[in-house]
């Protein structure tokens, strides 16, 4: 399928947030524009907003429905992609449905499990909402086969694949690195309950534990684990240097659908230790580029024995160009007559 010329991406997650969703969307946008397409991102930027409860980095746009309608009408998009299930995503979905225009969606976080950690809302209710939200989409894009399998079991249909890429120039191995006396065990990401970081910090394994990132659980974990090195946020070359300085990257999350940082660690020549959960289970090959185990201490010890060059070789099979190809191939161009009716 030829990529539509004008693409609207609607997302409640955007800069200045620092996470895998924003990196994926922004990199895809840039590559599509390099290929000659016009990409308009409708994000909370420019709207009155409030912090998302328990996740203040995400801003929830207020009273944006009318503005989203006007912006989409003026844009006359050939295709619409709705990346998140927040206020902006809901407004774009409503506009597409009312005008009988096709759209695609994507599923970046195990939202029901995330909510359940904070509120006593049954998983069945949250999954019912997600089936309603994503059901009319031409394609619901997910990153891995395990996530697709799980969603199919829960009654989702029309699922398509949208994998991820990694910046192989920024994230690169240190070929001159000398292993320290004690291993450096690294976590990078949001410091919040859904990331299950305490499973890592409480693990009884030798080495220096280092955490890069911030979030609502930071102060609590700093107080509870004074021997852990909490670095805060790092970006660009500083982050890449810290990544390749590690001996093992620990990814304890049970709610992520992919884990872009897993690929960034491997690209840096760092083996990964994780639980056999959606995301890591599709990326980590035991004894080759890391280790998966229901006991994180076992995964860490085994990952430390892995050949670092094999990690890099695996990461090199992923590219943002291929990721963008997948995204573009599953967009559904709108009927020009229906677009004209929607804007007239």
C-alpha positions in Angstrom: 0.0 0.0 0.0 1.3 3.5 -0.9 1.7 5.7 2.2 -0.8 8.5 2.2 0.6 12.0 1.6 -0.9 13.7 4.7 -0.9 11.8 7.9 -2.4 12.9 11.3 -0.9 11.3 14.4 -3.0 11.9 17.5 -1.3 11.3 20.8 -1.7 12.2 24.4 1.9 11.3 25.0 4.4 13.7 23.5 7.4 16.0 24.3 8.7 16.9 26.9 7.9 13.4 28.1 10.7 11.0 27.9 9.6 7.5 27.2 9.5 4.8 24.5 6.1 5.9 23.1 7.3 9.4 22.4 10.6 8.2 21.0 8.8 5.8 18.7 6.3 8.3 17.5 8.8 11.1 16.9 11.3 8.9 15.1 8.5 7.5 12.9 7.3 11.0 12.1 10.8 12.2 11.2 11.4 9.3 8.8 8.0 9.7 7.1 8.7 13.4 6.6 12.1 12.4 5.1 10.2 10.3 2.6 8.2 13.3 1.5 5.0 13.0 3.5 3.3 15.6 5.6 2.8 14.5 9.2 0.8 16.6 11.6 1.0 15.6 15.3 -2.0 16.6 17.5 -0.6 16.4 21.1 -1.4 18.2 24.4 1.0 21.0 23.4 -0.9 24.2 23.2 -3.9 23.0 25.2 -5.0 23.7 28.7 -4.1 20.5 30.5 -3.9 18.8 33.9 -1.5 16.2 35.1 -2.6 12.6 34.7 -3.3 11.2 38.2 -0.3 9.2 39.4 1.5 10.0 36.1 2.1 13.8 36.1 4.5 13.7 33.2 1.5 13.0 31.0 -0.7 16.0 30.5 -4.4 15.4 29.8 -5.8 18.0 27.4 -8.9 19.8 28.6 -11.9 20.8 26.4 -10.0 19.8 23.3 -12.7 18.0 21.3 -13.8 21.0 19.3 -10.2 22.0 18.6 -9.3 18.5 17.5 -12.3 18.4 15.1 -11.2 21.8 13.6 -7.6 20.8 13.2 -8.5 17.5 11.5 -11.0 19.2 9.3 -8.5 21.8 8.2 -5.8 19.2 7.7 -7.9 16.9 5.5 -5.7 13.9 6.3 -5.3 11.0 4.0 -4.9 8.8 7.0 -5.3 9.1 10.8 -3.4 7.2 13.4 -4.5 7.4 17.1 -1.7 6.4 19.4 -3.3 6.7 22.8 -6.6 6.2 24.5 -6.7 9.6 26.3 -8.8 12.7 25.7 -7.2 13.6 22.4 -7.4 10.0 21.1 -11.1 9.9 22.1 -11.8 13.1 20.2 -10.0 11.9 17.1 -11.8 8.6 17.2 -15.2 10.4 17.5 -14.4 12.6 14.5 -13.3 9.6 12.4 -16.4 7.5 13.4 -18.9 10.3 12.7 -17.4 10.9 9.3 -17.0 7.2 8.4 -13.3 7.7 8.0 -10.8 4.8 8.7 -8.1 5.1 11.3 -5.5 2.9 12.9 -4.6 2.7 16.6 -1.6 1.4 18.6 -1.3 -0.3 22.0 1.8 0.8 23.8 1.2 -0.1 27.5 -0.7 -2.8 29.3 -3.2 -0.2 30.4 -5.5 -2.4 32.4 -2.7 -3.8 34.5 -1.3 -0.3 35.0 -4.6 1.0 36.3 -5.1 -2.0 38.5 -1.9 -1.2 40.4 -3.5 2.1 41.5 -7.2 1.7 41.6 -9.6 -1.2 42.4 -10.9 -1.4 38.9 -11.5 -5.0 37.6 -9.3 -5.9 34.6 -12.4 -7.0 32.7 -13.8 -3.4 32.8 -10.6 -1.9 31.5 -10.3 -4.5 28.7 -13.9 -3.9 27.8 -13.1 -0.2 27.3 -10.0 -1.1 25.2 -12.1 -3.4 23.0 -14.6 -0.6 22.5 -11.8 1.9 21.7 -9.7 -0.1 19.3 -12.5 -2.3 17.9 -13.5 0.0 15.0 -9.9 0.6 13.9 -8.7 -0.7 10.6 -5.6 -2.1 12.4 -4.7 -2.1 16.1 -0.9 -2.0 16.0 1.2 -3.9 18.6 4.9 -4.5 18.9 5.3 -8.2 19.5 3.8 -11.6 18.8 3.3 -12.4 22.5 1.3 -9.2 22.9 -0.8 -10.0 19.9 -1.4 -13.5 21.2 -2.5 -12.1 24.6 -4.9 -9.6 23.1 -6.4 -12.2 20.7 -7.2 -14.3 23.8 -9.0 -11.3 25.2 -11.2 -10.9 22.2 -9.3 -8.3 20.1 -9.3 -8.5 16.3 -7.7 -6.7 13.3 -4.3 -6.7 15.0 -1.2 -5.6 13.0 2.5 -5.6 13.8 4.5 -2.4 14.4 7.9 -3.3 15.8 10.6 -0.9 17.1 13.9 0.3 16.0 17.1 1.4 17.8 19.6 4.2 17.1 22.7 2.0 16.4 25.0 5.1 16.1 24.1 6.6 19.4 23.9 3.3 21.3 27.1 1.4 20.6 29.5 -0.8 22.5 32.7 0.3 24.2 35.2 -2.0 22.7 37.9 -0.8 25.0 35.9 -1.3 28.2 37.6 -3.0 31.1 35.1 -4.8 33.3 35.1 -3.3 36.9 35.8 -5.4 40.0 32.0 -5.5 40.8 29.4 -5.6 38.0 27.3 -2.6 37.2 23.6 -3.5 37.2 21.5 -0.8 35.4 17.9 0.1 35.1 16.7 2.9 32.8 13.2 4.2 32.7 10.3 5.7 34.7 10.6 5.2 38.4 7.0 4.1 39.2 5.1 1.1 40.6 4.1 -0.3 37.2 7.8 -0.7 36.4 8.3 -3.2 39.3 11.7 -1.7 40.1 11.7 -3.1 43.6 12.1 -6.6 42.3 15.5 -5.4 41.0 16.5 -3.3 43.9 15.7 -6.0 46.5 17.4 -8.7 44.5 20.3 -10.3 46.4 23.0 -10.2 43.8 26.5 -8.8 43.9 27.3 -5.5 42.1 26.5 -1.8 42.0 22.8 -1.1 41.3 22.3 2.1 39.2 18.9 3.7 38.3 18.6 6.3 35.6 15.3 8.1 35.4 12.7 9.7 37.6 9.1 9.4 38.6 6.6 9.3 41.5 8.3 6.5 43.3 11.8 8.0 43.3 11.9 9.5 46.8 10.4 6.4 48.4 13.0 4.1 46.7 15.9 6.5 47.5 15.0 6.3 51.2 14.5 2.5 51.2 17.6 1.6 49.2 20.4 4.0 50.2 23.1 1.9 48.6 21.6 2.2 45.1 22.9 4.9 42.9 20.0 7.1 41.6 21.3 9.2 38.7 18.2 11.0 37.6 17.4 11.6 33.9 20.1 11.4 31.3 19.8 12.1 27.6 21.6 11.6 24.3 25.3 10.8 24.6 25.3 10.9 28.4 22.6 8.2 28.5 24.4 6.1 25.8 27.7 6.3 27.7 26.0 5.2 30.9 24.3 2.4 29.1 27.5 0.9 27.6 29.2 1.2 31.0 26.8 -1.4 32.5 27.5 -5.1 32.8 23.9 -6.1 32.9 20.7 -4.2 32.0 17.8 -5.2 34.3 14.3 -4.8 33.0 11.8 -5.9 35.8 8.6 -4.5 34.2 5.6 -6.8 33.8 3.4 -4.1 32.1 5.4 -2.9 29.1 4.4 -4.2 25.7 8.0 -4.0 24.2 10.7 -2.1 26.2 12.6 0.1 23.8 15.4 0.4 26.4 16.0 -3.4 26.1 17.1 -2.9 22.5 19.2 0.2 23.4 21.0 -1.9 26.0 21.7 -4.7 23.5 22.9 -2.2 20.9 25.3 -1.0 23.6 26.6 -4.6 24.0 24.9 -5.1 27.3 23.0 -8.3 28.1 19.5 -8.1 29.6 17.9 -9.7 32.6 14.2 -9.8 32.8 11.0 -11.7 33.7 9.4 -13.8 30.9 6.8 -11.2 30.3 5.4 -9.6 27.1 8.1 -7.5 25.5 11.2 -9.2 26.8 10.0 -12.7 26.0 10.1 -11.6 22.3 13.6 -10.1 22.5 15.7 -11.9 25.1 17.2 -15.2 24.0 18.5 -17.2 27.0 22.3 -17.4 27.0 22.5 -15.4 23.8 21.7 -11.8 24.5 20.5 -12.1 28.1 18.4 -14.3 30.3 14.8 -14.6 31.3 13.6 -16.2 34.6 10.7 -16.0 37.0 13.5 -15.5 39.6 15.1 -12.2 38.7 18.2 -13.0 40.7 18.8 -16.0 38.5 18.3 -14.0 35.3 20.9 -11.4 36.5 23.5 -14.0 37.4 23.0 -15.8 34.1 23.0 -12.6 32.0 26.3 -11.6 33.4 27.9 -14.6 31.6 26.6 -13.6 28.1 28.9 -12.6 25.3 28.4 -8.8 24.8 29.1 -9.0 21.1 26.1 -11.2 20.5 23.9 -8.6 22.1 25.0 -6.0 19.6 24.5 -8.4 16.7 21.0 -9.1 17.7 20.2 -5.3 18.0 21.5 -4.7 14.5 18.6 -6.7 13.1 16.2 -3.9 14.2 16.0 -0.6 12.4 13.8 2.5 12.5 13.4 2.3 8.7 11.9 -1.1 8.9 9.7 0.0 11.8 8.4 2.9 9.7 7.8 0.6 6.8 5.5 -1.5 9.0 3.7 1.5 10.3 3.1 3.0 6.8 2.0 -0.2 5.2 -0.9 -0.6 7.6 -2.3 2.9 7.3 -5.7 3.0 5.7 -6.1 5.8 3.2 -9.5 7.5 3.4 -11.9 7.7 0.5 -11.4 11.3 -0.9 -15.1 11.8 -1.3 -15.7 11.0 2.4 -12.8 13.3 3.4 -14.4 16.1 1.3 -17.8 15.5 3.0 -16.1 15.6 6.4 -14.6 19.0 5.8 -17.4 20.6 3.9 
